[in-house]
Amino acid sequence: MNQNLIESLINIVGVNNILHSGAEKNRFTHIWKTDIPLEALAVVYPKTTEEVSEIMMLCHRNKQEVIIHGGVTNLVGGTETQKHQLVIALDKMNSIEEIDSQSRTITAQAGAILENLIDATKAENLLLPMSFGAKGSAQIGGVISTNAGGLRVFKYGMTRQMVLGVEAVLSDGTIISSLKKIIKDNSGYDLKQLFIGSEGTLGVVTKVILRLCEAPTSRSSAIVGIEKYENVVNLLKFLEQNLAGTLSGFELMWKRTFKAMTSEPSHLIAPIAQEYNYYVFIESLGSQAEYDYKRLENLIGQALEAELIEDGVMAQSERELNSIWQIREDVSILAAQANYDQHFDISIPIPLIGELVDQMIFELEKLPFVECIFPFGHVADGNIHFIIGKKENNPEIIDAINFIIYKPLKEIGGSVSAEHGIGLHKKEYLFTSRSDEEIEMMKTLKKTFDPQNILNPRRII
Ligand SMILES: Cc1cc2nc3c(=O)[nH]c(=O)nc-3n(C[C@H](O)[C@H](O)[C@H](O)COP(=O)(O)OP(=O)(O)OC[C@H]3O[C@@H](n4cnc5c(N)ncnc54)[C@H](O)[C@@H]3O)c2cc1C
């Protein structure tokens, strides 16, 4: 049976585009787990949407479970596989088909690497405003399937806001194509939305059209130290009111995290004293470098006088700007300091963040096996990440930490996943963000799109 299936797959993709009979062990399920060989029936590398469709028709007929692989950078176990499952890897569907500078769109196959799309648009003086640490590996199909966020959501929105068109293949091989460059289309249900953020459970994304912006030509940045959380919120309002829509980054780091990022063994140097309770990284994008710099500098001066902030440093060169942002972006330094790390990605209404994070830290510190707690995040989006290090790892320890972080979220209208998704790792906590009725509706959608439950089974619900 398996041999027949493999032969049929070879007929579809060609003998050079499939790994099986042990060769699949040369792949892995995550970019951070390259030492663990992949367990799967086989890995297929289609080159066209039609091949994906034929593969899915075959799998549908044979009730064959499929796991979709993009850049395998997700943080929720979404690309983990089992021996009996077939992997569809989009790596070879990586062409950028068109950049239309008049419509300001880019059209690409789903396997195109995000960084390649960003660079290609830059060459046309356009901006694809998606940016996060994994951009050099993440594929646009994976980015869409996880509705990824990142560092500029506050100004430009999540991935969903940039998607104009999606082509996807359903579990029975049907190709659903909505590849239009238009911004407005209220002709009935907006079906493409179903494939954005549904983590490959409803279809294989094969092609996309994204909306682009004119590229800003100036970037000004500052880092400031703040004592009270309420002034973080006040500063956000103050900058929004005075930066005329150019505020593009407002990222928060707690003192303990800032210290860890800027003390040995980290090689990064603190541009400002390590004594404040909160650090905010500020970015403003514009088109008149000198004017934009002066305006931000002036506002930082006013914030100091009004005692919203205790201290502030402007980046005076490209090099300084990059080294300030490296402190915020290079958080793998924290993961390296944390034994058995657990990562969190929660949403909290902005005014409640200060008190709630203090309460979580207080409860976490009572757990004898917790070694370090590093909170930071996209505070202007109400999205906080935690990296928590432990002395050991076992299911009870994981549960005890999850309980402290996730328990308060339902009551305050927060979310267990702001951007990374649910995958396999957060399934048990979906109920903290979604009502029973919502979860039932998700199950109904899944049954409609994938009645045999063969596509990314057991993810999310
Ligand atoms: C260092 C680092 C930093 C990160 N920073 C951020 C961040 O700031 N913000 C953020 O939101 N996320 C962040 N992420 C996680 C982020 O979700 C992923 O990096 C990215 O969006 C996933 O793209 P991928 O191609 O790697 O998808 P994969 O990991 O391969 O897949 C993700 C999910 O989508 C499915 N999938 C993949 N391709 C397709 C497709 N073509 N069609 C249908 N389903 C598909 C997979 O089955 C899986 O369920 C980070 C990850 C890392 C490692």
Ligand as a Chemical Component Dictionary entry (heavy atoms), coordinates in Angstrom:
data_LIG
# 
_chem_comp.id                   LIG 
_chem_comp.type                 NON-POLYMER 
_chem_comp.pdbx_formal_charge   0 
_chem_comp.three_letter_code    LIG 
# 
loop_
_chem_comp_atom.comp_id 
_chem_comp_atom.atom_id 
_chem_comp_atom.alt_atom_id 
_chem_comp_atom.type_symbol 
_chem_comp_atom.charge 
_chem_comp_atom.model_Cartn_x 
_chem_comp_atom.model_Cartn_y 
_chem_comp_atom.model_Cartn_z 
_chem_comp_atom.pdbx_ordinal 
LIG C1  C1  C 0 13.780 33.385 15.754 1  
LIG C2  C2  C 0 12.286 33.405 15.498 2  
LIG C3  C3  C 0 11.594 34.604 15.628 3  
LIG C4  C4  C 0 10.225 34.641 15.397 4  
LIG N1  N1  N 0 9.589  35.838 15.559 5  
LIG C5  C5  C 0 8.272  35.910 15.325 6  
LIG C6  C6  C 0 7.587  37.158 15.485 7  
LIG O1  O1  O 0 8.170  38.174 15.877 8  
LIG N2  N2  N 0 6.277  37.174 15.193 9  
LIG C7  C7  C 0 5.601  36.064 14.778 10 
LIG O2  O2  O 0 4.405  36.140 14.513 11 
LIG N3  N3  N 0 6.223  34.879 14.654 12 
LIG C8  C8  C 0 7.530  34.771 14.912 13 
LIG N4  N4  N 0 8.159  33.560 14.779 14 
LIG C9  C9  C 0 7.336  32.377 14.426 15 
LIG C10 C10 C 0 6.648  32.522 13.065 16 
LIG O3  O3  O 0 5.326  32.053 13.133 17 
LIG C11 C11 C 0 7.275  31.768 11.983 18 
LIG O4  O4  O 0 8.635  32.106 11.987 19 
LIG C12 C12 C 0 6.725  31.941 10.544 20 
LIG O5  O5  O 0 5.580  32.740 10.420 21 
LIG C13 C13 C 0 6.358  30.591 10.036 22 
LIG O6  O6  O 0 6.788  30.468 8.713  23 
LIG P1  P1  P 0 7.428  29.095 8.209  24 
LIG O7  O7  O 0 7.531  29.166 6.744  25 
LIG O8  O8  O 0 8.645  28.761 8.945  26 
LIG O9  O9  O 0 6.255  28.078 8.577  27 
LIG P2  P2  P 0 6.383  26.645 9.220  28 
LIG O10 O10 O 0 7.008  26.730 10.548 29 
LIG O11 O11 O 0 6.981  25.722 8.241  30 
LIG O12 O12 O 0 4.841  26.290 9.377  31 
LIG C14 C14 C 0 4.015  26.989 10.237 32 
LIG C15 C15 C 0 2.602  26.382 10.166 33 
LIG O13 O13 O 0 2.005  26.680 8.914  34 
LIG C16 C16 C 0 1.837  25.482 8.142  35 
LIG N5  N5  N 0 2.284  25.804 6.789  36 
LIG C17 C17 C 0 3.539  26.098 6.361  37 
LIG N6  N6  N 0 3.523  26.403 5.048  38 
LIG C18 C18 C 0 2.233  26.315 4.652  39 
LIG C19 C19 C 0 1.556  26.500 3.415  40 
LIG N7  N7  N 0 2.203  26.843 2.300  41 
LIG N8  N8  N 0 0.220  26.298 3.375  42 
LIG C20 C20 C 0 -0.473 25.947 4.474  43 
LIG N9  N9  N 0 0.111  25.742 5.670  44 
LIG C21 C21 C 0 1.447  25.931 5.758  45 
LIG C22 C22 C 0 2.659  24.409 8.824  46 
LIG O14 O14 O 0 2.083  23.137 8.657  47 
LIG C23 C23 C 0 2.609  24.864 10.270 48 
LIG O15 O15 O 0 1.419  24.457 10.882 49 
LIG C24 C24 C 0 9.522  33.462 15.023 50 
LIG C25 C25 C 0 10.228 32.272 14.886 51 
LIG C26 C26 C 0 11.587 32.223 15.128 52 
LIG C27 C27 C 0 12.310 30.924 14.974 53 
# 
loop_
_chem_comp_bond.comp_id 
_chem_comp_bond.atom_id_1 
_chem_comp_bond.atom_id_2 
_chem_comp_bond.value_order 
_chem_comp_bond.pdbx_ordinal 
LIG C1  C2  SING 1  
LIG C2  C3  SING 2  
LIG C2  C26 DOUB 3  
LIG C3  C4  DOUB 4  
LIG C4  N1  SING 5  
LIG C4  C24 SING 6  
LIG N1  C5  DOUB 7  
LIG C5  C6  SING 8  
LIG C5  C8  SING 9  
LIG C6  O1  DOUB 10 
LIG C6  N2  SING 11 
LIG N2  C7  SING 12 
LIG C7  O2  DOUB 13 
LIG C7  N3  SING 14 
LIG N3  C8  DOUB 15 
LIG C8  N4  SING 16 
LIG N4  C9  SING 17 
LIG N4  C24 SING 18 
LIG C9  C10 SING 19 
LIG C10 O3  SING 20 
LIG C10 C11 SING 21 
LIG C11 O4  SING 22 
LIG C11 C12 SING 23 
LIG C12 O5  SING 24 
LIG C12 C13 SING 25 
LIG C13 O6  SING 26 
LIG O6  P1  SING 27 
LIG P1  O7  DOUB 28 
LIG P1  O8  SING 29 
LIG P1  O9  SING 30 
LIG O9  P2  SING 31 
LIG P2  O10 DOUB 32 
LIG P2  O11 SING 33 
LIG P2  O12 SING 34 
LIG O12 C14 SING 35 
LIG C14 C15 SING 36 
LIG C15 O13 SING 37 
LIG C15 C23 SING 38 
LIG O13 C16 SING 39 
LIG C16 N5  SING 40 
LIG C16 C22 SING 41 
LIG N5  C17 SING 42 
LIG N5  C21 SING 43 
LIG C17 N6  DOUB 44 
LIG N6  C18 SING 45 
LIG C18 C19 SING 46 
LIG C18 C21 DOUB 47 
LIG C19 N7  SING 48 
LIG C19 N8  DOUB 49 
LIG N8  C20 SING 50 
LIG C20 N9  DOUB 51 
LIG N9  C21 SING 52 
LIG C22 O14 SING 53 
LIG C22 C23 SING 54 
LIG C23 O15 SING 55 
LIG C24 C25 DOUB 56 
LIG C25 C26 SING 57 
LIG C26 C27 SING 58 
# 
